[in-house]
Amino acid sequence: MSLSPTETAAILPLAIPAVAACLIPIASLDRDHNSKKWIRTVIFCIALLALGYSFYHTVRLWESGLQPNYSYISIDRLAQFAAFFVLLSAIYTVLQLWDHLHQEGWVKGEILALLLFSVTGMLLFTATSNLILLFLALELFSIPLYVLTAIVHARPKALEGGIKYFLTGAVASSCFLMGIVLLYGMTGSFDSKAIGFALAKNNSDPLVLLGATLLLIGFVFKVSAVPFHQWTPDTYEAAPHPVAGFMSVATKGVALIALIRVFVLCIAQNANIGGRMQTAMILLAILTLVIGNFTALAQTNFKRMLAYSSISHAGYLLLGFVAGTNEAYQAMLFYLCSYLLMNLGAFGVLSAFGLIGDNTHFRNMRGLGWKRPGVGIAATICFLSLMGIPPTAGFFGKYLLFKELIMQGHISLTIIGVLASLVSIGYYLKPIMAMYMESSADDTEPVVAPMAGATILVSGVLIILLGLFPGSLLSGLARPPIQEGLTAVLVNTDH
């Protein structure tokens, strides 16, 4: 079977990481001590080249305006934005893994292969509206993450975190699949657009609402929203630092983007489901903001603090669904871009300072800001952006979301969001104080980690630039996916 140029363009961003994931284990078969450094270089180059070329191909699609399709895969503007988001997150992760694996003292080609398989699943997850393909993509990117969480066998917490993630993920996947079954039974279709049109004529059947609820549970589990957040702290603490950062950013991002495509643009066009979904989002957002922020405040472990911080940021992002406007969804995409930079920068601090294993408490960071001033300043910018302090990108992302909430009359939710941001200052100041205001008992210089340090420096610069000039990202990258996606759905609905 031959593929047309359009079909090839549609599957190429997904195929390149998948092929590279198959090549990396072959390249790492030679375990001879003398060739280990060469093997390490080769497998990392394969991963970076695959991610880089897939990113370049997506950029060309974006610039040309092409939105190719292949069967149920549609690389439209929303999928292209998701590809930028996932691929950039993966590139950050690979660069940080270069230093982290060296610090841990082992080289595992399979960790990069699993990461690339997860990337492939994420790209597919955001590029389809077919529920069966969506479920397969969910498993494709989730199963490698279960393994990556527990990949450091020598650490007891790794196995514990991996098992918890696997068990809770299996329950969420079961709910997701059961929701698909119920919606198919009520509508006779697996395509979410067709389901949305069919549900417009069937507004009151309780099985419809049950199916949509079960489907929604699968999404919010990946977002780490309360009460589906219990797996997050243990999983992030167990996983290698760069992998934990990747999960905190990419998994949350693709779940929200797919939620926009499947629910907002399709299933929630049903008035009954749309109204119930907004009520559910209000409750989820409040619980997530309150529990995430106040629990993070009590943490003494840096990774667990970032885990609960990640939960709280899910609450901010869910506020976009509450507002429910075109501009609110654009603000969500802008916030995701900001979140990518500041959270991967925050997790990268551990690798940049050479803090491996269980050395992830705030006390382990004492005085390191003075020993590595460049990394310390860039990390501080990341933390200030996570707080929402101007003129950072994190501040502008929250401003856009709060503005839309106020415009839609959700004043009380806006107040809760602002108060939650104030609470977050208490725990984001802890690593800054440890780096600069507490002296270290160890006079040795921190481990040199050039790749991880470079990712943090880049994050710091971009966070400031996006905070000062947010319009370029908002109009150039965040607006087209939502505007064109909503227009396409409304046109189809009219027909």
C-alpha positions, 0 to 999 in steps of 0.5 A: 500500500502506497501513501500519498504525500498528505498521508505521509505528512500526517504520520511522519511526526509520529513515525519518526520517534517510534522508529528511533525507539526501535533503533535505540535498543539495537544500538545499545546491545554492545556492552563492552566497557571500552565502547560504552561512551560511544554507545551512550553518545549514539543513542542520545544522538538518535533520540535527539535527532528523531525528536528534532526532525519531528519538531522541524517537520511540524514547524514546516506544517505550521508555516505552510498551513497544511493540516494533513489527515490519515484515516482517523489521525488529523494533524490539525492546528491543535495537534501541531501545537500538541506536537510542539509541546510534547517534542520540546518537553522530550528534548528537555528531558533527554538533555537532562537525562544525559547528565542525570544518568551519568550522575547515577552511574549507569547507561540504559538505552531502554530509558530513551526508547521508552521515552520515545514510545511514550512521545509517540503515544502522546502525539497520537493521543492529541491527533485523533477524535476516535475513541478507540484510537484514543484509548490505544494512544493512552495505553501507548504513552502510559505503559512506558511511563509505568516502567520508567517510574520503576526503572531504577531497581536499586531504589525501593521507592522506585518499585513502590511508585511504579506499582502505585502508578500502574494500579491507579492508572489501570483503574483510570484506563478501565473507567475510560474504556467503560465510558467509551463502551457506554457512549458507543452503545448509546450512539453507535459510533466511536468518533467523538464528533459523531457522538456529539451530533448524536447526543444533541438528539438524546439529552436525558438518558442517564447512561449518556451522562455516566459514559461521559463521566467515566470518560472524563475520569480518565482525562482528569486522572492524567491531569492529576486533579483532586481526587484523582491525584494520589499517585502523583507524589509517590510516582514523581519521587520514585522516577528519575528526576528528568522523567518526573519532570516530563510526566508533570508537564507532557502528561498533563498537557496532552490530557488537557489538549485531548480534553479540549478536542474530545469534550469541549469541541465534541461531546460537551456540545450536548447542553446537558453534558456541557452544563454538568461538565462545567459544574464538575470542573468548578468542584475539581478546580477548587479541590485541586487548588486548595488541597494541592497548595496547602499540602505542598506547603507542608513538604520538606522533600523538593520533588514531593513539593513539586508534585503537589505544586503540579497538582495545584497547577492542574487546578489553574488550568481547569479554570479555563474549562470553567470560563469556557470561552475561546479566549479561556482555551487560548489562555490555557495553551499559553499557560501550558507553554509557560508551565513547560518552561518553568516546571521542567526548569524546576525539576532540572535543578536537581540534575544541574546540582547533581542531587541524585537518589534520595538527596532531594530535600531542601537541606540538600540544596543549601548554598548551591545558588552561590556555588552555581550562580547562573543555574541558581538565578535561572532556577529562581526565575522558574520559581518566581514564575511558578508563583505568578510574580511579574514580569514572568510568563507564569504571571501572564498565564494566570492573568489571562485565565483570571481575566476570563473568569471575571469576564464570565462572572466567576468572581469567587473562583478568581479570588480562590485562584489568587489566594492559592497563588499567594499560598504557593509563595510559601513553598516556592520560597523554600528552595530559593531560601535554601540556595541563598540564605542557608549555608552548606555543611559540605564545602565540595563543589557541586557536580558539573552538569552542562546539559541540565544547566543549559536547559534551566538557563534557556528556561529562565531567559524564555520565561522573562521574554514571554512575560515581557512580550506575551502577545507573540506567543498568544497570537502566533501559537495559542490562538490558531488551534482554538479559533480554527478548531472551534470554527471547524466544529461549528461548521460541521454542527450547522450541517 
